[in-house]
């Protein structure tokens, strides 16, 4: 909840304040958010690369994802636009946040189920998890693929909309840096999947999961796939939210 709700509150305030209160100074604050986005993405991803602890890795990756979200704020104005504000940037930001939310709500419950049973926060402790808890391994792998931004997931569509908004706003360099950072993040996300599916398990004892946790993980996993394949439902909701903020 801390990983999601705190970002929701901050981003809602930023969208409201900077789109309404400082719209006449958009040139200055768009540049500020663009460079702040780059710094956040780079620091979060580079530090996450060095982590061998699950919780710290996800914590630093959350910093990187905050940087991706700032691309939406930086992309509020389109290239050459002199009047008004474009809703494409904020709408892509809201879409990305929705995709990130369901992804986190699939990843963290999966970890909360397995970490107490292996009594270790190290990434290599889930070696061979696919043979001990195949459904948990599959849901966690799907969440990590979505965080990476690979196709057929909500995370992919979220990054696609963000980077497209940046290109339309004339911030091509920012979109390119966002793609590069996504490639960097793929190393540590896919590394976890490799360990789960190709590593040797310390024991062959199956890991049982509570029914309530299984239902929660199943619903969020379906949402990741649904919004990755049919993104228009979430995108329409994002546009509605932005329009209500601008009233």
Residue pairs with C-beta under 8 A, 6 or more apart in sequence:
3 58
3 62
3 104
3 108
4 100
4 101
4 104
4 105
7 66
7 69
7 97
7 100
8 97
8 101
11 69
11 73
11 93
11 97
12 245
14 73
15 73
15 90
15 93
15 242
15 245
16 245
18 29
18 73
18 76
19 76
19 85
19 90
19 245
19 246
20 245
20 246
22 29
23 85
26 76
26 77
26 85
27 77
30 73
30 74
30 75
30 76
30 77
30 169
31 74
33 70
33 73
33 74
34 70
34 71
34 74
34 171
34 174
36 67
36 70
37 67
37 68
37 70
37 71
37 73
37 74
37 174
37 178
38 67
38 174
38 177
39 67
40 63
40 64
40 66
40 67
40 70
41 64
41 67
41 68
41 177
41 178
41 181
42 67
42 181
43 63
43 64
44 60
44 61
44 62
44 63
44 64
44 65
44 66
44 67
45 60
45 61
45 64
45 181
45 184
45 185
46 184
47 60
47 63
48 57
48 60
48 61
48 64
48 185
48 188
49 184
49 187
49 188
51 57
51 60
51 123
51 188
52 122
52 123
52 124
53 121
53 122
53 123
54 111
54 115
54 121
54 122
54 123
54 126
55 111
55 121
57 123
57 188
58 107
58 108
58 111
61 147
61 185
61 188
61 189
62 104
64 181
64 185
65 100
65 147
67 181
68 96
68 158
68 159
68 162
68 178
68 181
69 93
69 96
69 97
69 100
69 162
71 89
71 93
71 162
71 163
71 165
71 166
71 171
71 174
71 175
71 178
72 89
72 90
72 92
72 93
72 94
72 96
72 162
72 165
73 89
73 90
73 93
74 89
74 166
74 169
74 171
74 174
75 86
75 88
75 89
75 92
75 162
75 165
75 166
75 168
75 169
75 171
75 174
76 85
76 86
76 89
76 90
76 169
77 85
77 86
77 89
77 169
78 86
78 88
78 168
78 169
78 170
79 168
79 169
79 170
80 170
85 246
86 165
86 168
86 169
87 239
87 242
87 243
87 246
88 164
88 165
88 168
88 169
89 165
89 166
89 169
90 242
90 245
91 161
91 165
91 235
91 238
91 239
91 241
91 242
92 158
92 161
92 162
92 164
92 165
92 238
93 162
93 238
94 237
94 238
94 241
94 242
95 157
95 158
95 161
95 231
95 234
95 235
95 238
96 158
96 159
96 161
96 162
98 154
98 158
98 227
98 234
98 237
98 238
99 146
99 153
99 154
99 155
99 157
99 158
99 224
99 227
99 234
100 147
100 155
100 158
102 154
102 220
102 223
102 224
102 227
103 143
103 146
103 147
103 153
103 154
103 155
103 220
103 224
104 143
105 216
105 220
106 139
106 140
106 142
106 143
106 146
106 217
106 220
106 221
106 224
107 140
107 143
107 144
107 147
109 213
109 216
109 217
109 220
110 136
110 139
110 140
110 143
110 217
111 140
112 213
113 133
113 136
113 207
113 209
113 210
113 213
113 217
114 126
114 129
114 133
114 136
114 207
115 121
117 207
118 125
118 126
118 202
118 207
123 191
123 192
123 195
124 195
124 199
125 202
126 192
126 195
126 196
126 199
127 195
127 196
127 199
127 200
127 201
127 202
128 196
128 199
128 200
128 201
128 202
129 136
129 137
129 140
129 195
129 196
129 199
129 201
129 207
130 137
130 138
130 196
130 197
131 201
131 204
132 201
132 203
132 204
132 205
132 206
132 207
133 206
133 207
133 209
135 209
135 214
135 217
136 207
136 209
136 217
137 196
137 197
138 221
139 217
139 218
139 220
139 221
140 192
140 196
141 193
141 196
141 197
142 153
142 221
142 224
142 225
143 220
143 221
143 224
144 189
144 190
144 192
144 193
145 153
145 155
145 189
145 193
146 153
146 154
146 155
146 156
146 224
146 228
147 155
147 185
147 189
148 155
148 182
148 185
148 186
148 189
148 190
149 155
149 156
149 158
149 159
149 182
149 185
150 156
150 186
151 228
152 225
152 228
152 229
153 224
153 225
153 228
154 223
154 224
154 225
154 226
154 227
154 228
154 231
154 234
155 224
155 228
156 228
157 227
157 228
157 231
159 178
159 182
161 231
161 235
162 178
163 175
163 178
163 179
164 175
166 172
166 174
166 175
166 178
167 175
226 233
227 233
227 234
